[in-house]
Amino acid sequence: MEEKIYFNLQKTDGTTEKKELLGKFTDDVINKKYIFYKNCDASNTHYYAASYDEKDENDYTNLDTNLSDKEKAKLNEIFDSLVSGGVENVWI
C-alpha cells in the first residue's frame, strides 16, 4: 500500500486546511494535470478534483477548481471508476 500524501491548501480567506492526495493524472489530449483530494477531517469527508500546474513534485499550491462542464463530467466518470475499483487503483 502506498504511503499517504498530505498537503496544505491555502484558502481565499488566508487560512490553510490539510488535505489528503488521493491521486493524480495527466490528460494527454489537452496536456493538463489533475488531482483528486479530500478533507482530512473525518466528520467532513468531501472529495474534490482540480487542475494544477506542478512546479515541483507534490506542489499543489496553485489548484484550479474552475473546471468546464466537460472536464467535470470526465473527472466524475474517472472518480466513479476509481471508487468502484478501490483506492489502490487511483494512481493513473
N, C-alpha and C positions, 0 to 999 in steps of 0.2 A: 504494500500500500504506500502511495506517495505521501510525503510529509506535507502537512497543510501549509499554505502560504497566506499570510495576512498582510494587509496594507492599510495605511491611514488615509481616509478620504477627507479632503478639505471641503467643507460645506460653504455655501454662499454667505452664511451668517458668521463665518470665521471660526466655527467650531470644527473639530475633527471627530470622525467616527471610525472605529476599527471594523474592517470588512474582511471576509474570507474569500479568497480567489477560488472559484470552482473550476474554471477552465478558460482557455483562450485559443483562438484560431485566427487564421487569415483567410479572407475571401479573395482567392487568387484572381477571380474575374475582374474585380474592381480594385484589387490591391489595398484592401482596408482591413485593419486588425480590430478584433472584438474580444471582449471578455465577458464572462458570467461571474457574478459575485453575489454574496448575501451578507446580511447583518450578522453580527456575532452574538447579539442579544437573543437568547433562547426564547424569550417571551414575545419577540417581534421578528420572526423569521420571514423576511421578504427577499425575493430573488430579483436580480437586476441584470441588465445587459447594457453595454456601452461600447462605443468605438474608442480607440485611443491611438496616440502616436507615441510609440515607445522610444524614448531617448536612450535609456539604458535598460538592461534586463530587469524585469519586475518594477519598472517605473510606470505607475498608474496615476500620476498627478494631474494628467490632462484628459480626463474622461469626458466623452461627449455623449450625452443621453438624448440629444435631439436627433432622433432617427426617423427616416422616412417610413411610410406605411409598408413599403416593400421590404425594407430592412427588418422592421418589427415582425412581419409575417414570417420571414425566413428565420429569424432568431427564435421565434416561438416554436417553429417546426423543429429546429435543431435542439432546443431545450427540452421539448416534449420527448424526443427520441433519446436524449441523454438520461432523462428521468426514468424512462421505461427500461433503459439498458444499465442503469446503475451509475453511481458517481465515479466509479473507476474507469468508465468509458468517456469521461468528459474531456480528456486532453486530445483534441483533434489536430 
